[in-house]
Amino acid sequence: AQAKLDLLHQYRLEYAQRFQDSAQSGLSPQQWKNFQDFLARLDDAIAQQREIVNQSKKRTAAGQAHWQEQRIRLQA
């Protein structure tokens, strides 16, 4: 999940750079809107993936705590 988030961040940076380069060369209003819309979709995807990563970390921490509790019980 983290690797996918990192990939999305990298792609957004690259796409934003392409947008800047294209904007300097001149863009039609439709091209400008297309770039902006796609960047917004990438931002949404990043936010969703960030939430997935956070949930995964919480589940991992809960699983580790449960495992430690079981280990302590077993040793007792």
Sine and cosine of phi, psi and omega as CSV:
sin_phi,cos_phi,sin_psi,cos_psi,sin_omega,cos_omega
0.00,0.00,-0.65,0.76,0.01,-1.00
-0.92,0.40,-0.63,0.78,0.01,-1.00
-0.89,0.45,-0.63,0.78,0.03,-1.00
-0.92,0.40,-0.65,0.76,0.04,-1.00
-0.88,0.47,-0.70,0.72,0.03,-1.00
-0.87,0.49,-0.66,0.75,0.01,-1.00
-0.90,0.44,-0.68,0.74,0.03,-1.00
-0.89,0.46,-0.68,0.73,0.05,-1.00
-0.87,0.50,-0.72,0.70,-0.01,-1.00
-0.89,0.45,-0.69,0.72,0.00,-1.00
-0.90,0.44,-0.62,0.78,0.01,-1.00
-0.91,0.43,-0.67,0.74,0.04,-1.00
-0.87,0.49,-0.70,0.72,0.00,-1.00
-0.90,0.43,-0.68,0.73,-0.02,-1.00
-0.93,0.38,-0.63,0.77,0.05,-1.00
-0.89,0.45,-0.60,0.80,0.05,-1.00
-0.91,0.41,-0.66,0.75,0.05,-1.00
-0.88,0.48,-0.64,0.77,0.03,-1.00
-0.87,0.49,-0.73,0.68,0.02,-1.00
-0.87,0.49,-0.71,0.70,0.00,-1.00
-0.88,0.48,-0.69,0.73,-0.01,-1.00
-0.93,0.37,-0.61,0.80,-0.01,-1.00
-0.90,0.43,-0.58,0.82,0.03,-1.00
-0.92,0.38,-0.50,0.86,0.02,-1.00
-0.99,0.11,-0.27,0.96,-0.01,-1.00
0.96,-0.28,0.77,-0.63,0.00,-1.00
-0.78,-0.62,0.56,-0.83,0.14,-0.99
-0.96,0.27,0.33,-0.95,0.04,-1.00
-0.84,0.55,-0.59,0.80,0.00,-1.00
-0.93,0.37,-0.66,0.75,0.05,-1.00
-0.90,0.44,-0.66,0.75,0.03,-1.00
-0.86,0.51,-0.73,0.68,0.00,-1.00
-0.89,0.45,-0.66,0.75,0.01,-1.00
-0.88,0.48,-0.71,0.71,0.04,-1.00
-0.87,0.48,-0.74,0.68,-0.03,-1.00
-0.89,0.46,-0.67,0.74,0.02,-1.00
-0.89,0.46,-0.68,0.74,-0.03,-1.00
-0.93,0.36,-0.63,0.78,0.07,-1.00
-0.88,0.47,-0.62,0.79,0.05,-1.00
-0.90,0.43,-0.65,0.76,0.04,-1.00
-0.91,0.42,-0.63,0.78,0.06,-1.00
-0.90,0.44,-0.65,0.76,0.04,-1.00
-0.88,0.48,-0.65,0.76,0.04,-1.00
-0.90,0.44,-0.69,0.72,0.00,-1.00
-0.90,0.44,-0.63,0.78,0.03,-1.00
-0.90,0.43,-0.69,0.73,0.02,-1.00
-0.89,0.46,-0.68,0.74,0.03,-1.00
-0.90,0.43,-0.68,0.73,-0.02,-1.00
-0.93,0.37,-0.58,0.81,0.06,-1.00
-0.88,0.48,-0.65,0.76,0.04,-1.00
-0.91,0.42,-0.64,0.77,0.05,-1.00
-0.88,0.47,-0.69,0.72,0.02,-1.00
-0.89,0.46,-0.71,0.71,0.01,-1.00
-0.88,0.47,-0.68,0.73,0.03,-1.00
-0.90,0.44,-0.64,0.77,0.02,-1.00
-0.89,0.45,-0.67,0.74,0.02,-1.00
-0.90,0.45,-0.65,0.76,0.02,-1.00
-0.90,0.44,-0.69,0.72,0.02,-1.00
-0.90,0.44,-0.63,0.77,0.02,-1.00
-0.90,0.44,-0.70,0.71,0.01,-1.00
-0.90,0.45,-0.66,0.75,0.02,-1.00
-0.90,0.43,-0.65,0.76,0.03,-1.00
-0.91,0.43,-0.64,0.77,0.03,-1.00
-0.92,0.40,-0.65,0.76,0.02,-1.00
-0.90,0.43,-0.67,0.74,0.02,-1.00
-0.89,0.46,-0.69,0.73,0.00,-1.00
-0.88,0.47,-0.67,0.74,0.01,-1.00
-0.90,0.43,-0.64,0.77,0.04,-1.00
-0.88,0.48,-0.70,0.71,0.00,-1.00
-0.91,0.42,-0.61,0.80,0.02,-1.00
-0.90,0.43,-0.68,0.73,0.02,-1.00
-0.90,0.44,-0.68,0.73,0.03,-1.00
-0.88,0.48,-0.67,0.74,-0.03,-1.00
-0.91,0.42,-0.61,0.79,0.01,-1.00
-0.95,0.32,-0.44,0.90,0.01,-1.00
-0.97,0.24,0.00,0.00,0.00,0.00
